């Protein structure tokens, strides 16, 4: 019998605060050169929505920080799994900016967010190793890969991986690219199961292209140079990132499928990091073009239109909604094959192939 890593619980925290494009139409936007963009806000937002598919996004309440969202998602995952929190061997929180408070935009990283979440969950067991993982937007999926390796090596039997972020706190309100960013958290619990049948995590692929692409996502000052003089914000070379993703993500997915011994025709759902609606559609098309076929209808569920881009939280949130039947027109069952993929700062890409296990 082989040891497999299977999902036994999921949870998510979708903040209640909705921020629509209409809410942002009166903002002033500036370019990297510091010059004001003269187009009316309504026109900028209309173009933005047509490119990204984002109509609205979710922001955390002023009194919440990233570790709070992570804890809420973790509690929901524990409730759905029915396991004892003290039985967890590993607790990973993937993020990129730590706890950033509404009134003070500095990143607070000590102690680790995983330590804070473990404390909020009141897990007393010293053996529950709690640590953070920073890998850009693919951080949550990289945490899943890390835990799978630990489970297969016999170093863990149960692990929780959380992706949480409050990108609204590191977004330049005068940068059009920042309109994609949102807040949220998603969590999954993996458990070791003995099975001859290939279930759970079947294979994965990872790549980091730092030599030529590490500056596509960096931190920098506001584009409106008369405000936030001491603050730095997340900055993105959007067009270059788009091209990079189209050139490389589909290849990583194909590599993961090959390692898993699964044909693309057997994939039931593709869950891609919700960064840009059109980009995800183009990645999916590139994947199926490589196989000389067309994407099946409904193969790629999307949440970006109403949740925006919450970085490490997008894929686990998408998975939670999918498994709980909360995405209209989408459902999965035992034996279905899911593909997860993400791309982000680094630049990093990863992909995981997963077969849903039976009860």
Secondary structure as UniProt FT lines:
FT   STRAND          2..13
FT   STRAND          17..20
FT   HELIX           22..24
FT   TURN            25..26
FT   TURN            32..33
FT   HELIX           41..52
FT   STRAND          56..59
FT   TURN            62..63
FT   HELIX           66..81
FT   HELIX           85..87
FT   STRAND          90..94
FT   HELIX           113..120
FT   TURN            121..122
FT   TURN            126..127
FT   STRAND          129..133
FT   HELIX           136..138
FT   HELIX           139..152
FT   TURN            153..154
FT   STRAND          158..166
FT   HELIX           167..169
FT   TURN            173..174
FT   HELIX           176..180
FT   STRAND          183..195
FT   STRAND          200..208
FT   HELIX           210..213
FT   TURN            214..215
FT   STRAND          217..220
FT   TURN            225..226
FT   TURN            229..230
FT   STRAND          233..236
FT   HELIX           238..260
FT   HELIX           264..266
FT   STRAND          269..272
FT   HELIX           277..290
FT   TURN            291..292
FT   TURN            297..298
FT   HELIX           304..307
FT   TURN            311..312
FT   HELIX           313..323
FT   TURN            324..325
FT   TURN            328..329
FT   TURN            334..335
FT   STRAND          337..344
FT   TURN            345..347
FT   STRAND          348..355
//
